């Protein structure tokens, strides 16, 4: 309906809203594709489009600019790494008291046992940092950076199996299909680098354990440009990025000309289409990455001192240490969310011999990453998070032996955070003397997610996306910021 103050002739000259939106979409799509064609001919970078994920303002002043999430897939045992329980060691072999268990239903893997013997950690612990936080002897390097860590000993979750547990941590839902945390951050804040994706995934190579699916770094119902991009430890870190053999610049131009015609035809018939626009953005980003990916994945400019900091594994592509170094390089380039996965922490048996190996693969890299970020002046603006999907039981799975295992335990587990606006050198939360229940300052998975968003300047209740008639968010309808740990 036109403004009544307009004359009839003025009203007749107005462009209908639907026509304007349709033509505007065609214009933007044409600009994007035209620029892509121009870029493929090697024109100067200043002629390129702005980033497909332009940076956006946060809801309020942010403490952190980016996140590096070190995910230990499988559920590392907090009782053998961080949550020292001398009473549990003292009562090793005794039955788990019903008063502690509180009627909790056990998993099918240990619920049919005739006895539930408690088992203390065989590893010695020592205190480090200003708060006197306890660290296992398996984590000598991590304990050295205790003054930078906020150790949260009171994490809890509803998930008791790996698939739902990991999905819950990464997407806020136990059911696959929701946007991942990195996708939400890309959607809310965009990217600081127009030549790299806003969300990168690094997985330690040659690891077994619970499988990791692309839904963990997917965009769900958000537009496709917000999904994570997996880097692989090979000469081609991103599949299908480079031109195949035999494809020349001329043939590439011809292909892009045809794509322009096809996209223009689609836009003419359908108007603004998020799917078409996402493809345009992805083609643009793919071209930019052809030059930026080789640069950011080439470690030849790193000093020997840096390699010595991360350890000998840093020179082995795909190792956890190399991925930590890669994460620092990506953080330097402005990548918003960097997700590392290290599998095989699921120790239902053989824990005393298996967990030292896992710590040997990860301990030095974790500590080196924090030290490296700090010496480069980046730690204050980079939030580093460490943790798994749940914890392990204080009782033995199977028969009590020197090579025992621990079952899944959602009631309490440990995570730590460093840099990016959290207090260093503190311990938050407590569990009971036997390490079975949270007794103080519990932190739910949604609370952790809300806190991460808060540190990046995002209100977890305001960061929403409307889908199928409902406004969704990472924290669903739950979550509160853990204010005591904020700097």
C-alpha positions in Angstrom: 0.0 0.0 0.0 1.5 3.4 -1.0 1.9 6.4 1.3 -1.3 8.6 0.9 0.9 11.7 0.7 2.2 10.5 -2.7 0.6 11.8 -5.9 -0.9 9.2 -8.2 1.9 9.6 -10.7 4.5 9.2 -8.0 2.8 6.1 -6.7 2.6 4.6 -10.2 6.4 5.0 -10.6 7.2 2.9 -7.5 8.7 -0.5 -7.9 6.7 -3.4 -6.4 8.4 -4.9 -3.4 8.6 -8.5 -4.8 9.9 -7.2 -8.1 12.6 -5.2 -6.3 13.7 -8.2 -4.2 13.8 -10.5 -7.2 15.8 -8.0 -9.3 18.0 -7.1 -6.4 18.8 -10.8 -5.9 19.7 -11.1 -9.5 22.0 -8.1 -9.3 23.9 -9.3 -6.2 24.2 -12.8 -7.7 25.5 -11.3 -11.0 28.0 -9.2 -9.1 29.3 -12.2 -7.2 29.6 -14.4 -10.3 31.1 -11.6 -12.4 33.8 -11.0 -9.7 34.5 -14.8 -9.5 35.0 -14.8 -13.3 37.3 -11.8 -13.0 39.2 -13.3 -10.2 39.8 -16.5 -12.2 41.6 -14.4 -14.8 44.1 -13.3 -12.2 42.9 -9.7 -11.7 44.1 -7.8 -8.7 42.9 -8.8 -5.3 41.4 -5.4 -4.7 38.8 -6.0 -7.3 37.5 -9.0 -5.4 34.2 -9.1 -3.5 34.1 -8.6 0.3 34.3 -11.8 2.3 31.4 -14.2 1.9 31.4 -14.2 5.7 31.9 -10.5 6.5 32.7 -9.7 10.2 29.6 -8.7 12.2 29.4 -6.8 15.5 28.8 -8.8 18.6 25.9 -8.1 21.0 28.3 -6.5 23.5 32.1 -6.0 24.0 33.8 -9.3 23.6 36.7 -10.7 25.7 37.7 -13.2 23.0 37.9 -13.0 19.2 38.2 -16.7 18.5 38.0 -20.3 20.0 40.3 -23.3 19.8 38.4 -26.3 21.1 40.5 -29.3 22.0 38.0 -32.1 22.0 39.0 -35.4 23.6 36.6 -37.8 22.0 35.6 -40.9 24.0 35.4 -39.4 27.5 38.7 -39.0 29.3 38.8 -40.2 32.9 38.7 -37.1 35.2 39.6 -39.3 38.1 43.0 -40.2 36.6 43.8 -36.7 35.2 42.4 -33.9 37.3 40.0 -34.9 40.1 42.2 -36.3 42.8 40.4 -38.5 45.3 42.6 -39.9 48.1 39.4 -41.3 49.8 38.7 -43.3 46.6 42.3 -44.7 46.7 41.9 -45.5 50.3 38.6 -47.4 49.7 39.9 -49.2 46.5 38.1 -52.5 46.0 35.1 -51.6 48.2 31.6 -51.7 46.8 30.0 -48.4 45.6 27.6 -47.4 48.4 24.0 -47.1 47.4 23.8 -43.7 49.2 26.4 -42.4 46.7 24.9 -44.1 43.7 21.5 -42.6 44.5 19.6 -45.2 42.5 21.2 -44.2 39.2 20.7 -46.7 36.5 24.0 -48.1 35.2 24.8 -48.6 31.5 24.3 -52.1 30.0 28.0 -52.5 29.9 28.4 -52.6 33.7 24.8 -52.8 35.0 24.8 -56.6 34.9 27.8 -56.9 37.1 27.4 -58.9 40.3 29.5 -56.3 42.1 30.5 -52.7 41.6 33.9 -52.3 43.2 35.4 -48.8 43.4 38.8 -48.2 42.0 41.2 -45.5 42.8 43.7 -44.0 40.4 47.0 -45.7 40.2 48.7 -42.5 39.1 50.3 -40.0 41.6 49.0 -36.4 41.6 50.6 -33.1 42.5 49.3 -29.6 43.0 50.3 -26.8 40.6 49.4 -23.1 40.0 48.1 -20.4 42.4 45.0 -22.4 43.3 46.8 -25.6 44.1 44.9 -27.5 41.3 45.6 -31.2 41.2 47.2 -32.7 38.1 48.1 -36.3 37.4 51.7 -37.3 36.7 50.4 -38.1 33.2 50.1 -34.3 32.5 53.5 -32.8 33.4 53.4 -30.2 30.6 49.8 -29.2 31.3 50.6 -28.7 35.0 53.3 -26.3 34.0 50.7 -23.9 32.6 48.3 -24.3 35.5 48.4 -20.5 36.2 46.7 -20.0 32.8 44.0 -22.6 33.3 40.5 -22.4 34.7 39.8 -26.1 35.7 36.1 -26.9 35.8 35.6 -30.0 37.9 31.8 -29.9 38.0 30.7 -30.5 34.5 27.6 -32.7 34.0 25.4 -33.9 31.1 22.4 -36.0 30.4 24.1 -38.0 27.7 25.5 -41.4 28.6 26.5 -42.7 25.1 29.2 -41.3 22.8 27.1 -40.4 19.7 24.5 -38.3 21.6 27.2 -37.1 24.0 29.6 -35.6 21.4 26.6 -34.3 19.4 25.3 -32.5 22.6 28.6 -30.8 23.3 29.0 -29.7 19.7 25.5 -28.7 18.7 23.4 -28.3 21.9 21.2 -31.3 21.0 21.7 -35.0 21.4 20.0 -35.6 18.0 22.0 -34.8 14.9 20.8 -32.0 12.6 21.3 -28.9 14.6 24.0 -26.3 13.7 27.4 -26.9 15.4 28.9 -24.4 17.8 31.4 -23.2 15.2 28.6 -22.7 12.7 26.6 -20.6 15.2 29.7 -18.4 15.8 30.3 -18.0 12.1 26.6 -17.0 11.7 26.8 -14.6 14.6 30.2 -13.0 14.0 31.3 -13.8 10.5 35.0 -14.1 9.7 38.0 -11.9 10.2 39.7 -13.2 7.1 38.1 -13.0 3.7 40.4 -15.7 2.3 39.8 -18.4 4.8 36.7 -20.1 6.2 35.4 -19.0 9.6 35.4 -22.5 11.0 38.1 -25.2 10.5 38.2 -28.8 11.7 41.4 -30.8 12.4 41.3 -34.5 13.3 44.3 -36.4 14.6 45.2 -39.0 11.9 45.3 -42.8 12.4 43.2 -42.8 15.5 40.6 -45.4 16.3 37.6 -45.0 18.7 34.1 -43.7 18.3 33.5 -42.3 14.7 33.3 -38.6 14.1 30.6 -37.5 11.6 30.4 -34.3 9.6 27.2 -33.4 11.5 29.5 -32.4 14.4 30.8 -29.5 12.3 27.8 -29.0 10.0 25.6 -26.0 9.7 22.3 -27.8 10.2 19.5 -25.5 9.2 21.8 -22.5 8.9 23.0 -21.6 5.4 25.7 -23.9 4.1 28.5 -21.3 4.2 28.6 -21.5 8.0 29.6 -25.1 8.2 33.1 -26.2 9.2 35.7 -27.2 6.7 37.9 -30.2 7.5 41.7 -29.8 6.8 43.4 -33.1 6.0 47.1 -33.9 6.6 48.1 -34.3 3.0 49.4 -32.2 0.1 45.8 -31.2 -0.6 44.4 -30.2 2.8 41.0 -29.4 1.2 39.6 -31.9 -1.2 38.8 -30.8 -4.8 40.1 -27.3 -4.1 42.7 -27.2 -6.9 42.1 -27.4 -10.6 42.3 -31.0 -11.9 45.1 -31.9 -14.3 44.4 -30.7 -17.8 42.1 -27.9 -16.7 43.4 -24.6 -18.0 42.5 -21.0 -17.2 40.5 -20.8 -20.4 38.5 -23.9 -19.7 37.9 -22.7 -16.2 36.6 -19.5 -17.5 34.2 -21.3 -19.8 32.9 -23.4 -16.9 32.3 -20.3 -14.8 30.5 -18.6 -17.7 28.2 -21.5 -17.9 27.6 -21.4 -14.2 26.8 -17.8 -14.4 24.1 -18.5 -17.0 22.7 -21.4 -15.0 22.5 -19.4 -11.7 21.0 -16.4 -13.5 18.3 -18.6 -15.0 17.6 -20.1 -11.5 17.4 -16.7 -9.9 15.1 -15.4 -12.7 12.6 -18.2 -12.0 12.9 -18.5 -8.2 13.9 -15.1 -7.0 16.2 -14.9 -4.0 17.3 -18.5 -3.1 19.6 -19.1 -0.1 20.9 -22.3 -1.8 22.0 -20.5 -4.9 23.5 -17.7 -2.9 25.4 -20.2 -0.7 26.8 -21.8 -3.8 27.9 -18.4 -5.1 29.6 -17.7 -1.7 31.3 -21.1 -1.7 32.6 -20.7 -5.2 34.1 -17.4 -4.2 35.6 -18.8 -1.0 37.0 -21.8 -2.9 38.8 -19.5 -5.3 40.3 -17.4 -2.5 41.4 -20.5 -0.7 43.4 -21.8 -3.6 46.1 -19.4 -2.6 45.5 -18.9 1.1 45.4 -22.6 2.1 48.9 -23.6 0.9 50.3 -20.6 2.8 48.6 -21.3 6.1 49.4 -25.1 6.0 53.1 -24.6 5.1 55.2 -24.8 8.3 58.5 -24.0 6.6 58.5 -20.5 8.1 58.2 -21.9 11.6 61.4 -21.7 13.7 63.1 -24.6 15.3 62.3 -23.1 18.7 58.6 -23.4 17.9 59.0 -27.0 16.8 60.9 -27.7 20.0 58.1 -26.2 22.0 55.5 -28.5 20.5 57.8 -31.5 20.4 59.0 -33.8 17.7 55.4 -34.8 16.7 54.9 -31.3 15.4 56.8 -32.2 12.3 54.4 -35.1 11.6 51.4 -33.9 9.6 48.1 -34.9 11.2 49.5 -35.5 14.7 47.9 -33.8 17.6 50.9 -31.6 18.1 51.0 -30.6 14.4 47.3 -29.8 14.6 47.8 -27.6 17.7 50.5 -25.7 15.7 48.1 -25.5 12.8 45.5 -24.1 15.1 47.8 -21.3 16.2 48.5 -20.5 12.6 44.8 -20.4 11.7 44.1 -18.2 14.8 46.8 -15.8 13.6 45.0 -15.5 10.3 41.7 -14.7 11.9 39.8 -18.0 11.7 36.9 -17.7 14.2 36.5 -21.3 15.4 39.1 -24.1 15.2 38.0 -27.5 16.3 40.5 -30.2 17.1 39.4 -33.8 17.7 41.6 -36.5 19.3 39.9 -39.9 19.5 40.4 -43.1 21.6 39.7 -42.0 25.1 37.0 -44.6 25.6 38.7 -46.9 28.2 36.3 -49.6 29.3 39.3 -51.8 29.9 43.1 -51.5 30.0 43.0 -47.9 31.3 46.3 -48.0 33.2 48.2 -48.9 30.0 46.1 -46.9 27.5 45.6 -43.5 29.1 49.4 -42.8 29.5 49.7 -43.2 25.7 46.8 -40.8 25.0 48.3 -38.2 27.4 51.7 -38.7 25.8 50.1 -37.8 22.5 48.3 -34.7 23.7 49.8 -33.2 26.9 52.8 -31.4 25.3 50.7 -30.0 22.4 48.1 -28.6 24.8 50.6 -26.8 26.9 52.7 -25.6 23.9 49.6 -24.1 22.3 48.9 -22.0 25.4 52.5 -21.0 25.8 52.8 -20.2 22.1 49.6 -18.0 22.1 50.8 -16.2 25.2 54.3 -15.4 23.9 52.7 -14.0 20.7 50.3 -11.8 22.7 47.3 -13.8 21.4 46.1 -15.7 24.5 44.0 -12.9 25.9 41.9 -12.9 22.7 41.9 -16.6 22.1 39.7 -18.9 24.2 41.1 -22.4 24.5 38.8 -25.2 25.7 39.7 -28.8 26.6 37.3 -31.6 27.4 35.3 -34.7 26.3 31.7 -35.6 26.1 31.4 -37.0 29.7 33.5 -38.5 32.4 34.3 -42.0 33.7 33.0 -43.9 36.7 34.7 -44.3 40.1 34.0 -48.0 40.0 35.6 -50.7 37.9 34.0 -52.1 34.8 34.4 -55.8 34.7 36.5 -57.6 37.3 38.8 -55.6 39.5 42.3 -56.0 38.2 45.5 -54.1 37.6 44.4 -53.4 34.1 40.9 -52.1 34.9 38.5 -50.0 32.9 35.9 -47.3 33.7 32.4 -47.0 32.3 30.7 -43.8 31.0 29.7 -41.3 33.7 27.6 -38.2 32.9 27.2 -37.0 36.5 30.5 -35.3 36.7 33.6 -34.7 34.5 36.3 -32.2 34.1 37.0 -29.5 31.4 39.4 -26.6 31.4 39.5 -23.2 29.7 42.3 -20.8 29.2 42.7 -17.2 27.8 39.9 -15.3 26.2 38.4 -13.7 29.2 38.5 -16.5 31.8 40.4 -16.4 35.0 43.6 -18.3 35.0 44.9 -20.3 37.9 41.5 -21.2 39.4 39.4 -24.3 40.1 35.6 -24.1 39.7 33.2 -26.6 41.2 33.7 -29.7 43.4 32.7 -33.4 43.4 32.2 -35.7 46.4 35.0 -37.5 48.1 34.5 -40.6 45.9 34.2 -38.6 42.7 30.7 -39.7 41.8 28.4 -36.6 42.2 28.8 -32.8 41.8 28.6 -31.2 45.2 29.3 -27.5 44.4 28.8 -25.1 41.4 27.6 -27.6 38.8 28.2 -26.6 35.1 25.8 -28.1 32.6 26.8 -28.5 28.9 24.4 -25.6 28.0 26.1 -23.5 30.7 29.5 -24.1 29.0 28.1 -23.2 25.6 26.4 -20.0 27.0 29.7 -19.0 28.5 31.7 -19.6 25.4 29.3 -17.4 23.4 29.3 -14.8 26.1 33.1 -14.5 26.0 32.8 -13.8 22.3 30.3 -11.0 22.9 27.2 -13.0 22.1 24.0 -13.3 24.2 23.1 -17.0 23.9 19.4 -16.2 24.3 19.6 -13.6 21.5 21.6 -15.6 18.9 18.7 -17.3 17.2 17.6 -18.6 13.8 14.0 -19.1 12.8 13.4 -22.6 11.3 10.1 -24.4 10.7 8.2 -21.8 12.7 10.4 -21.7 15.7 13.5 -19.7 16.8 16.3 -22.1 17.6 19.5 -21.4 19.5 22.6 -23.3 20.5 21.5 -23.6 24.1 17.9 -24.6 23.3 15.9 -23.1 26.2 18.5 -23.7 28.8 21.9 -22.4 29.9 23.4 -19.7 32.0 26.7 -17.9 31.9 29.2 -19.2 34.5 30.1 -15.7 35.8 32.5 -16.8 38.6 35.1 -17.9 36.1 35.1 -14.7 34.0 38.1 -12.4 34.3 
